[in-house]
Amino acid sequence: MFKIMINPEQSFYYHGNEDLLRSAQKNNIKVPFACRGGGCGLCKVKVVKGNYELGPSSKAVLTDRERKEGYVLACKTYPLSEMEIELISK
């Protein structure tokens, strides 16, 4: 179980076995999304700190540069430690 801090006003506990988007939604955290498949980019967030595993996603919505800068798609991110993330305004 890992604590996930968001923007840092909100937090929830991640229990594993699901992506960050689903876990956030189960904890009443609103993260925009459309496809859940890594292709639309609406659930893009920035990881400020923490470790994670990133599943496959479109480079059209999450470029190599963004990946290096800590951006991820919540639908394809699996926390491996406590994390702090920032929601991206749309």
N, CA, C and O atoms as CSV, one atom per row, in Angstrom:
chain,resi,resn,atom,element,x,y,z
A,1,MET,N,N,0.851,-1.169,0.000
A,1,MET,CA,C,0.000,0.000,0.000
A,1,MET,C,C,0.903,1.240,0.000
A,1,MET,O,O,1.793,1.363,0.841
A,2,PHE,N,N,0.669,2.154,-0.943
A,2,PHE,CA,C,1.463,3.371,-1.073
A,2,PHE,C,C,0.561,4.591,-1.004
A,2,PHE,O,O,-0.563,4.562,-1.504
A,3,LYS,N,N,1.041,5.659,-0.391
A,3,LYS,CA,C,0.303,6.910,-0.353
A,3,LYS,C,C,0.608,7.694,-1.629
A,3,LYS,O,O,1.767,7.835,-2.017
A,4,ILE,N,N,-0.432,8.195,-2.269
A,4,ILE,CA,C,-0.300,9.000,-3.470
A,4,ILE,C,C,-0.798,10.402,-3.137
A,4,ILE,O,O,-1.964,10.589,-2.790
A,5,MET,N,N,0.091,11.382,-3.243
A,5,MET,CA,C,-0.263,12.786,-2.993
A,5,MET,C,C,-0.528,13.454,-4.341
A,5,MET,O,O,0.195,13.235,-5.313
A,6,ILE,N,N,-1.585,14.276,-4.378
A,6,ILE,CA,C,-1.943,14.965,-5.615
A,6,ILE,C,C,-2.060,16.448,-5.347
A,6,ILE,O,O,-2.872,16.873,-4.525
A,7,ASN,N,N,-1.267,17.226,-6.025
A,7,ASN,CA,C,-1.280,18.701,-6.033
A,7,ASN,C,C,-1.229,19.365,-4.681
A,7,ASN,O,O,-2.034,20.294,-4.615
A,8,PRO,N,N,-0.607,19.192,-3.705
A,8,PRO,CA,C,-0.606,18.224,-2.607
A,8,PRO,C,C,-1.842,18.282,-1.713
A,8,PRO,O,O,-1.797,17.785,-0.588
A,9,GLU,N,N,-2.942,18.872,-2.178
A,9,GLU,CA,C,-4.140,18.994,-1.348
A,9,GLU,C,C,-4.871,17.685,-1.139
A,9,GLU,O,O,-5.582,17.535,-0.145
A,10,GLN,N,N,-4.721,16.753,-2.030
A,10,GLN,CA,C,-5.450,15.487,-1.964
A,10,GLN,C,C,-4.476,14.331,-1.850
A,10,GLN,O,O,-3.324,14.423,-2.274
A,11,SER,N,N,-4.951,13.252,-1.277
A,11,SER,CA,C,-4.142,12.036,-1.231
A,11,SER,C,C,-5.057,10.830,-1.124
A,11,SER,O,O,-6.223,10.941,-0.742
A,12,PHE,N,N,-4.505,9.683,-1.467
A,12,PHE,CA,C,-5.213,8.422,-1.297
A,12,PHE,C,C,-4.177,7.314,-1.196
A,12,PHE,O,O,-2.993,7.531,-1.452
A,13,TYR,N,N,-4.631,6.135,-0.823
A,13,TYR,CA,C,-3.730,4.995,-0.709
A,13,TYR,C,C,-3.933,4.053,-1.881
A,13,TYR,O,O,-5.049,3.621,-2.168
A,14,TYR,N,N,-2.842,3.745,-2.544
A,14,TYR,CA,C,-2.827,2.826,-3.682
A,14,TYR,C,C,-2.575,1.423,-3.143
A,14,TYR,O,O,-1.616,1.193,-2.406
A,15,HIS,N,N,-3.436,0.499,-3.514
A,15,HIS,CA,C,-3.335,-0.871,-3.007
A,15,HIS,C,C,-2.766,-1.850,-4.031
A,15,HIS,O,O,-2.681,-3.046,-3.752
A,16,GLY,N,N,-2.385,-1.375,-5.185
A,16,GLY,CA,C,-1.773,-2.227,-6.198
A,16,GLY,C,C,-2.779,-2.914,-7.099
A,16,GLY,O,O,-3.988,-2.837,-6.885
A,17,ASN,N,N,-2.247,-3.594,-8.122
A,17,ASN,CA,C,-3.029,-4.394,-9.060
A,17,ASN,C,C,-3.941,-3.594,-9.983
A,17,ASN,O,O,-4.829,-4.173,-10.608
A,18,GLU,N,N,-3.751,-2.309,-10.086
A,18,GLU,CA,C,-4.522,-1.516,-11.040
A,18,GLU,C,C,-3.729,-0.265,-11.391
A,18,GLU,O,O,-2.771,0.095,-10.707
A,19,ASP,N,N,-4.144,0.387,-12.463
A,19,ASP,CA,C,-3.434,1.598,-12.873
A,19,ASP,C,C,-3.801,2.770,-11.970
A,19,ASP,O,O,-4.778,2.720,-11.223
A,20,LEU,N,N,-3.012,3.803,-12.055
A,20,LEU,CA,C,-3.186,4.995,-11.227
A,20,LEU,C,C,-4.543,5.654,-11.460
A,20,LEU,O,O,-5.163,6.127,-10.508
A,21,LEU,N,N,-5.013,5.696,-12.699
A,21,LEU,CA,C,-6.303,6.310,-13.015
A,21,LEU,C,C,-7.440,5.603,-12.278
A,21,LEU,O,O,-8.245,6.258,-11.616
A,22,ARG,N,N,-7.515,4.291,-12.385
A,22,ARG,CA,C,-8.595,3.539,-11.723
A,22,ARG,C,C,-8.530,3.701,-10.207
A,22,ARG,O,O,-9.558,3.865,-9.550
A,23,SER,N,N,-7.345,3.654,-9.667
A,23,SER,CA,C,-7.187,3.793,-8.220
A,23,SER,C,C,-7.626,5.181,-7.754
A,23,SER,O,O,-8.296,5.309,-6.729
A,24,ALA,N,N,-7.250,6.213,-8.498
A,24,ALA,CA,C,-7.658,7.575,-8.150
A,24,ALA,C,C,-9.176,7.703,-8.200
A,24,ALA,O,O,-9.783,8.274,-7.294
A,25,GLN,N,N,-9.784,7.177,-9.248
A,25,GLN,CA,C,-11.233,7.266,-9.386
A,25,GLN,C,C,-11.962,6.523,-8.262
A,25,GLN,O,O,-12.994,6.994,-7.783
A,26,LYS,N,N,-11.448,5.392,-7.844
A,26,LYS,CA,C,-12.054,4.651,-6.732
A,26,LYS,C,C,-12.009,5.453,-5.439
A,26,LYS,O,O,-12.793,5.220,-4.519
A,27,ASN,N,N,-11.072,6.408,-5.384
A,27,ASN,CA,C,-10.917,7.252,-4.197
A,27,ASN,C,C,-11.491,8.650,-4.419
A,27,ASN,O,O,-11.118,9.598,-3.728
A,28,ASN,N,N,-12.399,8.771,-5.385
A,28,ASN,CA,C,-13.108,10.021,-5.684
A,28,ASN,C,C,-12.205,11.176,-6.093
A,28,ASN,O,O,-12.521,12.338,-5.840
A,29,ILE,N,N,-11.075,10.851,-6.729
A,29,ILE,CA,C,-10.184,11.862,-7.287
A,29,ILE,C,C,-10.526,11.976,-8.771
A,29,ILE,O,O,-10.493,10.982,-9.497
A,30,LYS,N,N,-10.852,13.181,-9.217
A,30,LYS,CA,C,-11.245,13.385,-10.610
A,30,LYS,C,C,-10.024,13.622,-11.486
A,30,LYS,O,O,-9.334,14.634,-11.365
A,31,VAL,N,N,-9.777,12.663,-12.369
A,31,VAL,CA,C,-8.713,12.760,-13.364
A,31,VAL,C,C,-9.411,12.645,-14.716
A,31,VAL,O,O,-10.092,11.650,-14.963
A,32,PRO,N,N,-9.260,13.633,-15.600
A,32,PRO,CA,C,-9.915,13.541,-16.910
A,32,PRO,C,C,-9.423,12.323,-17.674
A,32,PRO,O,O,-8.251,11.957,-17.577
A,33,PHE,N,N,-10.313,11.693,-18.433
A,33,PHE,CA,C,-9.928,10.551,-19.258
A,33,PHE,C,C,-10.948,10.372,-20.368
A,33,PHE,O,O,-12.043,10.932,-20.309
A,34,ALA,N,N,-10.592,9.596,-21.376
A,34,ALA,CA,C,-11.532,9.250,-22.437
A,34,ALA,C,C,-11.389,7.788,-22.819
A,34,ALA,O,O,-12.386,7.067,-22.867
A,35,CYS,N,N,-10.172,7.332,-23.092
A,35,CYS,CA,C,-10.024,6.006,-23.685
A,35,CYS,C,C,-9.539,4.912,-22.736
A,35,CYS,O,O,-9.846,3.743,-22.964
A,36,ARG,N,N,-8.809,5.238,-21.701
A,36,ARG,CA,C,-8.189,4.279,-20.782
A,36,ARG,C,C,-7.154,3.368,-21.454
A,36,ARG,O,O,-6.687,2.405,-20.845
A,37,GLY,N,N,-6.802,3.666,-22.690
A,37,GLY,CA,C,-5.903,2.793,-23.424
A,37,GLY,C,C,-4.558,3.398,-23.788
A,37,GLY,O,O,-3.779,2.763,-24.499
A,38,GLY,N,N,-4.260,4.609,-23.321
A,38,GLY,CA,C,-2.974,5.225,-23.616
A,38,GLY,C,C,-2.923,5.950,-24.940
A,38,GLY,O,O,-1.838,6.273,-25.424
A,39,GLY,N,N,-4.088,6.216,-25.546
A,39,GLY,CA,C,-4.095,6.850,-26.850
A,39,GLY,C,C,-4.622,8.263,-26.909
A,39,GLY,O,O,-4.345,8.976,-27.874
A,40,CYS,N,N,-5.387,8.702,-25.891
A,40,CYS,CA,C,-6.003,10.033,-25.983
A,40,CYS,C,C,-5.195,11.112,-25.270
A,40,CYS,O,O,-5.221,12.267,-25.695
A,41,GLY,N,N,-4.486,10.776,-24.212
A,41,GLY,CA,C,-3.659,11.739,-23.492
A,41,GLY,C,C,-4.378,12.600,-22.475
A,41,GLY,O,O,-3.741,13.433,-21.831
A,42,LEU,N,N,-5.679,12.431,-22.307
A,42,LEU,CA,C,-6.413,13.276,-21.362
A,42,LEU,C,C,-6.006,13.053,-19.913
A,42,LEU,O,O,-6.126,13.969,-19.099
A,43,CYS,N,N,-5.529,11.865,-19.569
A,43,CYS,CA,C,-5.181,11.562,-18.172
A,43,CYS,C,C,-3.710,11.838,-17.858
A,43,CYS,O,O,-3.163,11.286,-16.903
A,44,LYS,N,N,-3.068,12.696,-18.667
A,44,LYS,CA,C,-1.650,13.011,-18.459
A,44,LYS,C,C,-1.454,13.726,-17.125
A,44,LYS,O,O,-2.157,14.688,-16.816
A,45,VAL,N,N,-0.497,13.247,-16.342
A,45,VAL,CA,C,-0.135,13.858,-15.065
A,45,VAL,C,C,1.387,13.963,-15.009
A,45,VAL,O,O,2.092,13.324,-15.789
A,46,LYS,N,N,1.881,14.771,-14.085
A,46,LYS,CA,C,3.326,14.885,-13.903
A,46,LYS,C,C,3.702,14.244,-12.577
A,46,LYS,O,O,3.113,14.547,-11.539
A,47,VAL,N,N,4.684,13.358,-12.623
A,47,VAL,CA,C,5.203,12.730,-11.411
A,47,VAL,C,C,6.289,13.633,-10.848
A,47,VAL,O,O,7.315,13.862,-11.489
A,48,VAL,N,N,6.055,14.141,-9.643
A,48,VAL,CA,C,7.020,15.000,-8.972
A,48,VAL,C,C,8.056,14.138,-8.264
A,48,VAL,O,O,9.251,14.431,-8.299
A,49,LYS,N,N,7.587,13.075,-7.622
A,49,LYS,CA,C,8.518,12.106,-7.025
A,49,LYS,C,C,7.825,10.768,-6.880
A,49,LYS,O,O,6.600,10.671,-6.811
A,50,GLY,N,N,8.657,9.741,-6.836
A,50,GLY,CA,C,8.148,8.385,-6.695
A,50,GLY,C,C,8.565,7.497,-7.850
A,50,GLY,O,O,9.002,7.972,-8.898
A,51,ASN,N,N,8.425,6.216,-7.640
A,51,ASN,CA,C,8.787,5.216,-8.646
A,51,ASN,C,C,7.527,4.575,-9.198
A,51,ASN,O,O,6.529,4.427,-8.492
A,52,TYR,N,N,7.583,4.200,-10.455
A,52,TYR,CA,C,6.424,3.630,-11.113
A,52,TYR,C,C,6.859,2.802,-12.310
A,52,TYR,O,O,7.989,2.908,-12.788
A,53,GLU,N,N,5.950,1.989,-12.774
A,53,GLU,CA,C,6.127,1.244,-14.012
A,53,GLU,C,C,5.169,1.866,-15.011
A,53,GLU,O,O,4.009,2.121,-14.685
A,54,LEU,N,N,5.640,2.110,-16.219
A,54,LEU,CA,C,4.821,2.743,-17.244
A,54,LEU,C,C,4.502,1.733,-18.335
A,54,LEU,O,O,5.402,1.158,-18.947
A,55,GLY,N,N,3.218,1.524,-18.572
A,55,GLY,CA,C,2.781,0.639,-19.645
A,55,GLY,C,C,2.868,1.348,-20.990
A,55,GLY,O,O,3.204,2.530,-21.047
A,56,PRO,N,N,2.566,0.631,-22.076
A,56,PRO,CA,C,2.663,1.218,-23.409
A,56,PRO,C,C,1.620,2.311,-23.636
A,56,PRO,O,O,0.477,2.208,-23.192
A,57,SER,N,N,2.048,3.359,-24.339
A,57,SER,CA,C,1.141,4.454,-24.690
A,57,SER,C,C,1.638,5.110,-25.968
A,57,SER,O,O,2.785,4.924,-26.374
A,58,SER,N,N,0.768,5.869,-26.587
A,58,SER,CA,C,1.082,6.533,-27.850
A,58,SER,C,C,2.105,7.650,-27.650
A,58,SER,O,O,1.978,8.473,-26.743
A,59,LYS,N,N,3.119,7.662,-28.513
A,59,LYS,CA,C,4.101,8.750,-28.467
A,59,LYS,C,C,3.518,10.043,-29.023
A,59,LYS,O,O,4.110,11.109,-28.857
A,60,ALA,N,N,2.372,9.961,-29.677
A,60,ALA,CA,C,1.707,11.165,-30.164
A,60,ALA,C,C,1.116,11.965,-29.006
A,60,ALA,O,O,0.995,13.187,-29.101
A,61,VAL,N,N,0.746,11.293,-27.916
A,61,VAL,CA,C,0.155,11.995,-26.772
A,61,VAL,C,C,1.106,12.091,-25.585
A,61,VAL,O,O,0.871,12.881,-24.671
A,62,LEU,N,N,2.172,11.300,-25.586
A,62,LEU,CA,C,3.185,11.356,-24.531
A,62,LEU,C,C,4.547,11.179,-25.196
A,62,LEU,O,O,5.015,10.059,-25.402
A,63,THR,N,N,5.166,12.300,-25.523
A,63,THR,CA,C,6.417,12.279,-26.278
A,63,THR,C,C,7.584,11.786,-25.418
A,63,THR,O,O,7.482,11.719,-24.193
A,64,ASP,N,N,8.673,11.449,-26.069
A,64,ASP,CA,C,9.878,11.043,-25.340
A,64,ASP,C,C,10.352,12.160,-24.416
A,64,ASP,O,O,10.796,11.900,-23.298
A,65,ARG,N,N,10.258,13.393,-24.882
A,65,ARG,CA,C,10.666,14.539,-24.058
A,65,ARG,C,C,9.798,14.628,-22.796
A,65,ARG,O,O,10.319,14.813,-21.696
A,66,GLU,N,N,8.489,14.499,-22.953
A,66,GLU,CA,C,7.591,14.552,-21.801
A,66,GLU,C,C,7.892,13.424,-20.820
A,66,GLU,O,O,7.874,13.629,-19.607
A,67,ARG,N,N,8.164,12.246,-21.342
A,67,ARG,CA,C,8.499,11.101,-20.481
A,67,ARG,C,C,9.742,11.413,-19.649
A,67,ARG,O,O,9.784,11.112,-18.457
A,68,LYS,N,N,10.751,12.014,-20.276
A,68,LYS,CA,C,11.977,12.379,-19.553
A,68,LYS,C,C,11.725,13.447,-18.507
A,68,LYS,O,O,12.427,13.507,-17.497
A,69,GLU,N,N,10.719,14.300,-18.740
A,69,GLU,CA,C,10.376,15.370,-17.812
A,69,GLU,C,C,9.433,14.908,-16.694
A,69,GLU,O,O,9.039,15.707,-15.845
A,70,GLY,N,N,9.073,13.618,-16.696
A,70,GLY,CA,C,8.255,13.068,-15.620
A,70,GLY,C,C,6.771,12.982,-15.891
A,70,GLY,O,O,5.996,12.658,-14.991
A,71,TYR,N,N,6.359,13.266,-17.113
A,71,TYR,CA,C,4.939,13.147,-17.446
A,71,TYR,C,C,4.596,11.696,-17.750
A,71,TYR,O,O,5.393,10.968,-18.341
A,72,VAL,N,N,3.407,11.289,-17.342
A,72,VAL,CA,C,2.922,9.931,-17.581
A,72,VAL,C,C,1.428,9.998,-17.867
A,72,VAL,O,O,0.785,11.018,-17.617
A,73,LEU,N,N,0.889,8.925,-18.383
A,73,LEU,CA,C,-0.558,8.790,-18.514
A,73,LEU,C,C,-1.033,7.965,-17.328
A,73,LEU,O,O,-0.546,6.856,-17.107
A,74,ALA,N,N,-1.970,8.493,-16.572
A,74,ALA,CA,C,-2.446,7.810,-15.363
A,74,ALA,C,C,-3.014,6.431,-15.686
A,74,ALA,O,O,-2.930,5.521,-14.862
A,75,CYS,N,N,-3.588,6.268,-16.870
A,75,CYS,CA,C,-4.177,4.977,-17.249
A,75,CYS,C,C,-3.128,3.908,-17.524
A,75,CYS,O,O,-3.462,2.726,-17.604
A,76,LYS,N,N,-1.885,4.298,-17.668
A,76,LYS,CA,C,-0.799,3.357,-17.975
A,76,LYS,C,C,0.328,3.425,-16.952
A,76,LYS,O,O,1.452,3.013,-17.236
A,77,THR,N,N,0.029,3.945,-15.759
A,77,THR,CA,C,1.035,4.109,-14.717
A,77,THR,C,C,0.689,3.243,-13.515
A,77,THR,O,O,-0.439,3.262,-13.021
A,78,TYR,N,N,1.687,2.476,-13.049
A,78,TYR,CA,C,1.517,1.558,-11.928
A,78,TYR,C,C,2.539,1.921,-10.850
A,78,TYR,O,O,3.726,1.635,-11.006
A,79,PRO,N,N,2.090,2.549,-9.752
A,79,PRO,CA,C,3.019,2.981,-8.703
A,79,PRO,C,C,3.800,1.812,-8.090
A,79,PRO,O,O,3.267,0.721,-7.887
A,80,LEU,N,N,5.079,2.075,-7.802
A,80,LEU,CA,C,5.948,1.098,-7.141
A,80,LEU,C,C,6.406,1.617,-5.782
A,80,LEU,O,O,7.101,0.917,-5.047
A,81,SER,N,N,6.011,2.854,-5.450
A,81,SER,CA,C,6.381,3.486,-4.183
A,81,SER,C,C,5.387,4.607,-3.917
A,81,SER,O,O,4.490,4.855,-4.723
A,82,GLU,N,N,5.550,5.282,-2.785
A,82,GLU,CA,C,4.758,6.483,-2.554
A,82,GLU,C,C,5.084,7.460,-3.674
A,82,GLU,O,O,6.208,7.497,-4.173
A,83,MET,N,N,4.078,8.256,-4.066
A,83,MET,CA,C,4.271,9.191,-5.177
A,83,MET,C,C,3.656,10.540,-4.858
A,83,MET,O,O,2.732,10.653,-4.052
A,84,GLU,N,N,4.192,11.555,-5.511
A,84,GLU,CA,C,3.549,12.865,-5.551
A,84,GLU,C,C,3.360,13.205,-7.008
A,84,GLU,O,O,4.308,13.167,-7.793
A,85,ILE,N,N,2.123,13.541,-7.377
A,85,ILE,CA,C,1.830,13.866,-8.766
A,85,ILE,C,C,1.080,15.183,-8.846
A,85,ILE,O,O,0.454,15.628,-7.884
A,86,GLU,N,N,1.162,15.800,-10.032
A,86,GLU,CA,C,0.423,17.021,-10.313
A,86,GLU,C,C,-0.540,16.728,-11.442
A,86,GLU,O,O,-0.153,16.171,-12.469
A,87,LEU,N,N,-1.802,17.104,-11.254
A,87,LEU,CA,C,-2.787,16.988,-12.334
A,87,LEU,C,C,-2.516,18.096,-13.334
A,87,LEU,O,O,-2.158,19.209,-12.951
A,88,ILE,N,N,-2.683,17.801,-14.600
A,88,ILE,CA,C,-2.459,18.767,-15.672
A,88,ILE,C,C,-3.807,19.385,-16.023
A,88,ILE,O,O,-4.761,18.661,-16.306
A,89,SER,N,N,-3.898,20.704,-16.008
A,89,SER,CA,C,-5.152,21.384,-16.354
A,89,SER,C,C,-5.415,21.264,-17.832
A,89,SER,O,O,-4.504,21.404,-18.648
A,90,LYS,N,N,-6.655,21.005,-18.176
A,90,LYS,CA,C,-7.055,20.909,-19.584
A,90,LYS,C,C,-7.950,22.050,-19.925
A,90,LYS,O,O,-8.403,22.160,-21.065
